[in-house]
Amino acid sequence: MTDSQVSLEFDQSVARGERFEFGRNWQRFLSHINEDCILEAERSLKDKLNVTDLSGRSFLDIGSGSGLFSLAAVRLGADPVVSFDYDTFSAACCKELKNRYYPQRINWKIDQASVLDEAYLKSLGTFDIVYSWGVLHHTGIMWTSFAYVDPLVKPGGTLFIAIYNDQGLTSRNWHRVKHLYNRLPSWLRWLVLYPAFLRLWGPTTLRDLLRGKPGETWRTYANGRGMSPWDDVVDWVGGYPFEVAKPGDIFTFFRQRGYTLTTMVTTHNKGCNEFIFNKDTADAEPAA
């Protein structure tokens, strides 16, 4: 699929209310990226992957978003780095960061592409580290996307993914909210966004007030991904397609495909469970 075909497909799905434009939020974030943001992203990768740098390791960023973590991988010595995102504006954000910090870097490739495009994925080869934080649950066919990602990880390589936690009825209700938000014309979306904002931030705001520290959480907000609190709310409410999974189901899926879980961080609330797998060098047991 060519870049123009991907762009057209993306635009059509947005127009039908089937997809949220995450890149619009990331574009606003670009003006706030500074050395502190980049260093925090570097620390995150080093801590989560338990490394001091990424020298000599190839890095694939699936759903690169703002491009911040691709930039961090480049600065940590990953070579080559490949970043792609289905969202037109997200891909543009990543290219802007490359132009801003590493305009001459030839071993950092950035594409607008879909993780469901098998021909494109096959053209990439395999990588030491495949990173996809909070992305694959927005494909519309999450479990299929897992199967597409598997061949991109080298034997002995690392897969780092984050997937929305399955909260049962709560997740199903959020699915309805997100679907409605994206089906509404842009000038009416506040009817969904503002009540959701009150639901998400009302208790915290009240708690800060009762503690005599009004607005403290808002002022000191850090979600670890670089967004402001308001943009994070928009990203959450708008994030559609929306799928969820229980940690055990993801563990089983990848174990059956020859992966060993090395790290798992779970949440009991909304948000993502994080998984870091190492791909075995021996043959995997057959997938169920």
C-alpha positions as CSV (number, residue, x, y, z in Angstrom):
1,M,0.0,0.0,0.0
2,T,1.5,3.4,-1.0
3,D,1.6,6.4,1.3
4,S,-1.2,8.1,-0.6
5,Q,-3.4,5.0,-0.3
6,V,-2.7,4.9,3.4
7,S,-3.6,8.6,3.8
8,L,-6.8,8.2,1.8
9,E,-7.9,5.1,3.9
10,F,-7.1,7.0,7.1
11,D,-9.0,10.1,6.1
12,Q,-12.0,8.1,5.0
13,S,-12.1,6.2,8.3
14,V,-11.9,9.5,10.3
15,A,-14.7,10.9,8.1
16,R,-16.9,7.9,8.9
17,G,-16.4,8.4,12.6
18,E,-14.5,5.1,12.9
19,R,-11.2,6.5,14.0
20,F,-9.8,9.2,16.2
21,E,-7.0,11.6,14.9
22,F,-4.4,11.0,17.7
23,G,-1.9,13.1,15.7
24,R,-3.9,16.3,16.2
25,N,-3.1,16.0,19.9
26,W,0.5,15.2,19.3
27,Q,0.9,18.2,17.0
28,R,0.0,20.4,20.0
29,F,2.5,18.6,22.1
30,L,5.4,19.3,19.7
31,S,5.8,22.9,20.8
32,H,6.3,21.7,24.4
33,I,9.0,19.1,23.7
34,N,12.3,20.1,25.4
35,E,15.4,18.4,26.8
36,D,13.6,17.4,30.0
37,C,10.9,15.5,28.0
38,I,13.5,13.7,25.9
39,L,15.5,12.7,28.9
40,E,12.4,11.4,30.6
41,A,11.6,9.3,27.5
42,E,15.2,8.0,27.6
43,R,15.0,7.1,31.2
44,S,11.7,5.3,30.6
45,L,13.2,3.1,27.9
46,K,16.3,2.4,29.9
47,D,14.4,1.5,33.1
48,K,11.7,-0.6,31.4
49,L,14.2,-2.5,29.1
50,N,16.8,-2.7,31.9
51,V,19.6,-1.3,29.7
52,T,22.1,1.5,29.9
53,D,21.8,2.3,26.2
54,L,20.6,0.7,22.9
55,S,23.9,0.8,21.0
56,G,24.1,-1.8,18.3
57,R,20.4,-2.7,18.6
58,S,17.7,-2.1,15.9
59,F,14.5,-0.5,17.1
60,L,11.0,-0.5,15.5
61,D,8.4,2.0,16.8
62,I,5.0,0.8,15.8
63,G,2.5,3.7,16.2
64,S,5.1,6.3,16.8
65,G,2.7,9.1,17.9
66,S,4.7,12.2,18.6
67,G,7.9,10.5,17.7
68,L,9.3,11.2,21.2
69,F,10.3,7.6,22.0
70,S,11.8,7.1,18.5
71,L,13.9,10.1,19.2
72,A,14.9,8.7,22.6
73,A,15.9,5.4,20.9
74,V,18.1,7.3,18.4
75,R,19.8,9.2,21.2
76,L,20.4,6.0,23.1
77,G,22.3,4.6,20.1
78,A,19.7,2.3,18.4
79,D,20.7,1.7,14.8
80,P,18.7,1.5,12.7
81,V,15.4,3.0,13.9
82,V,12.2,2.6,12.0
83,S,9.1,4.6,13.0
84,F,5.6,4.3,11.5
85,D,2.1,5.4,12.3
86,Y,-1.2,5.1,10.5
87,D,-2.2,8.6,11.6
88,T,-1.2,11.2,9.0
89,F,-0.4,13.9,11.6
90,S,1.4,11.5,13.9
91,A,3.8,10.5,11.1
92,A,4.3,14.2,10.4
93,C,5.1,14.8,14.1
94,C,7.8,12.2,14.0
95,K,9.3,13.6,10.8
96,E,9.3,17.1,12.4
97,L,11.3,15.8,15.4
98,K,13.7,14.1,13.1
99,N,14.1,17.3,11.1
100,R,14.5,19.3,14.4
101,Y,17.2,17.0,16.0
102,Y,18.7,14.7,13.4
103,P,18.0,16.1,9.9
104,Q,20.9,14.2,8.4
105,R,20.3,10.9,10.0
106,I,19.9,8.3,7.3
107,N,19.3,5.3,9.6
108,W,16.1,6.7,11.1
109,K,13.3,5.9,8.7
110,I,9.8,7.3,9.2
111,D,6.7,6.1,7.3
112,Q,2.9,6.6,7.3
113,A,1.8,3.0,7.3
114,S,-0.5,0.5,8.9
115,V,0.5,-2.4,11.2
116,L,-2.2,-4.4,9.3
117,D,-0.4,-4.0,6.0
118,E,1.4,-7.3,5.7
119,A,3.3,-6.4,2.6
120,Y,4.8,-3.3,4.3
121,L,5.7,-5.2,7.4
122,K,7.5,-7.9,5.4
123,S,9.6,-5.2,3.8
124,L,10.9,-4.1,7.2
125,G,12.7,-7.2,8.2
126,T,13.2,-8.1,11.9
127,F,14.4,-6.0,14.9
128,D,16.1,-6.4,18.2
129,I,13.4,-4.3,19.9
130,V,9.8,-3.9,18.8
131,Y,8.1,-1.2,20.7
132,S,4.4,-0.4,20.5
133,W,3.0,1.5,23.5
134,G,-0.8,1.9,23.6
135,V,-1.3,1.4,19.9
136,L,-2.4,-2.1,18.9
137,H,-5.7,-1.8,20.8
138,H,-6.6,1.0,18.3
139,T,-6.4,-1.1,15.2
140,G,-9.9,-2.5,15.3
141,I,-8.6,-6.1,15.2
142,M,-6.2,-6.2,18.1
143,W,-5.5,-9.9,18.2
144,T,-4.8,-10.1,14.5
145,S,-2.4,-7.2,14.9
146,F,-0.5,-9.2,17.6
147,A,0.0,-11.9,15.0
148,Y,1.3,-9.4,12.5
149,V,3.8,-8.0,14.9
150,D,5.2,-11.3,15.9
151,P,7.4,-11.9,12.8
152,L,9.0,-8.5,13.2
153,V,10.8,-9.5,16.4
154,K,14.2,-11.3,16.0
155,P,14.7,-14.6,17.8
156,G,16.2,-13.5,21.0
157,G,14.7,-10.0,20.5
158,T,12.4,-8.0,22.8
159,L,8.7,-7.0,22.3
160,F,7.4,-4.2,24.5
161,I,3.7,-3.5,24.2
162,A,1.1,-1.7,26.3
163,I,-2.6,-2.7,26.0
164,Y,-5.7,-1.3,27.6
165,N,-6.9,-3.1,30.7
166,D,-10.1,-5.0,30.5
167,Q,-12.4,-3.6,33.2
168,G,-15.5,-5.5,32.1
169,L,-18.6,-3.3,32.2
170,T,-16.6,-0.1,32.7
171,S,-14.6,-0.8,29.6
172,R,-17.8,-1.5,27.6
173,N,-19.3,1.8,28.8
174,W,-16.1,3.7,27.7
175,H,-16.4,2.0,24.3
176,R,-19.9,3.5,23.9
177,V,-18.6,7.0,25.0
178,K,-15.7,6.8,22.5
179,H,-17.9,5.6,19.7
180,L,-20.4,8.4,20.3
181,Y,-17.6,11.0,20.5
182,N,-16.2,10.0,17.1
183,R,-19.6,9.8,15.4
184,L,-20.5,13.4,16.4
185,P,-19.5,16.3,14.2
186,S,-16.5,18.1,15.7
187,W,-18.6,21.1,16.9
188,L,-20.8,18.8,19.1
189,R,-18.1,16.7,20.6
190,W,-18.0,18.9,23.7
191,L,-21.3,17.3,24.7
192,V,-19.3,14.1,25.4
193,L,-15.9,15.5,26.2
194,Y,-16.9,17.9,29.1
195,P,-19.0,15.3,31.1
196,A,-16.1,12.8,30.6
197,F,-13.6,15.4,31.8
198,L,-15.7,16.0,35.0
199,R,-15.9,12.2,35.5
200,L,-12.1,11.8,35.1
201,W,-10.9,14.9,36.9
202,G,-13.7,15.9,39.3
203,P,-12.8,13.5,42.2
204,T,-9.1,14.5,41.9
205,T,-9.8,18.2,41.8
206,L,-12.1,17.9,44.8
207,R,-9.5,15.9,46.7
208,D,-6.8,18.5,46.1
209,L,-9.2,21.2,47.2
210,L,-10.0,19.4,50.5
211,R,-6.3,18.9,51.1
212,G,-5.8,22.7,50.8
213,K,-3.8,22.3,47.6
214,P,-6.2,23.3,44.8
215,G,-5.0,22.3,41.4
216,E,-1.8,20.6,42.6
217,T,-2.4,17.4,40.6
218,W,-3.1,19.3,37.4
219,R,0.0,21.5,37.8
220,T,2.3,18.6,38.5
221,Y,0.7,16.1,36.0
222,A,2.9,13.7,34.3
223,N,1.5,10.7,32.5
224,G,4.9,9.4,31.4
225,R,4.0,9.9,27.7
226,G,4.5,13.6,27.4
227,M,0.9,14.9,27.2
228,S,-0.7,17.7,29.1
229,P,-3.6,16.7,31.3
230,W,-6.2,18.2,29.0
231,D,-4.7,16.6,25.9
232,D,-4.6,13.3,27.7
233,V,-8.3,13.5,28.4
234,V,-9.0,14.3,24.8
235,D,-6.8,11.3,23.8
236,W,-8.6,9.0,26.2
237,V,-12.1,10.1,25.3
238,G,-11.5,10.1,21.6
239,G,-9.4,7.0,21.4
240,Y,-11.2,4.8,19.0
241,P,-11.2,2.0,17.8
242,F,-11.0,0.7,21.4
243,E,-10.2,-2.8,22.5
244,V,-9.1,-4.2,25.8
245,A,-7.6,-7.4,27.2
246,K,-6.9,-9.2,30.4
247,P,-3.2,-9.7,31.2
248,G,-3.5,-13.4,31.3
249,D,-4.9,-13.6,27.8
250,I,-2.0,-11.6,26.4
251,F,0.5,-13.7,28.3
252,T,-1.0,-16.9,26.9
253,F,-1.2,-15.5,23.3
254,F,2.6,-14.7,23.2
255,R,3.7,-17.7,25.3
256,Q,2.1,-20.0,22.6
257,R,4.2,-18.2,20.0
258,G,7.5,-18.6,21.7
259,Y,7.9,-15.7,24.0
260,T,9.0,-15.5,27.6
261,L,7.5,-12.7,29.8
262,T,10.2,-10.8,31.5
263,T,8.2,-7.8,32.9
264,M,4.5,-7.0,33.4
265,V,3.1,-3.9,35.0
266,T,-0.7,-4.0,35.5
267,T,-3.4,-1.6,36.5
268,H,-6.7,-2.1,38.2
269,N,-8.2,1.0,36.6
270,K,-8.4,2.5,33.1
271,G,-5.1,2.7,31.4
272,C,-2.6,0.2,30.0
273,N,-1.0,-2.9,31.2
274,E,2.6,-3.1,30.1
275,F,4.3,-6.3,28.8
276,I,7.9,-7.0,27.9
277,F,8.6,-10.3,26.2
278,N,11.8,-11.9,25.0
279,K,11.3,-14.0,21.9
280,D,12.8,-17.5,22.4
281,T,15.4,-18.7,20.0
282,A,14.0,-22.3,20.2
283,D,10.9,-23.3,18.3
284,A,7.6,-22.2,19.9
285,E,4.8,-24.5,20.8
286,P,2.1,-24.4,18.1
287,A,-0.4,-21.6,18.5
288,A,-3.9,-22.6,19.6
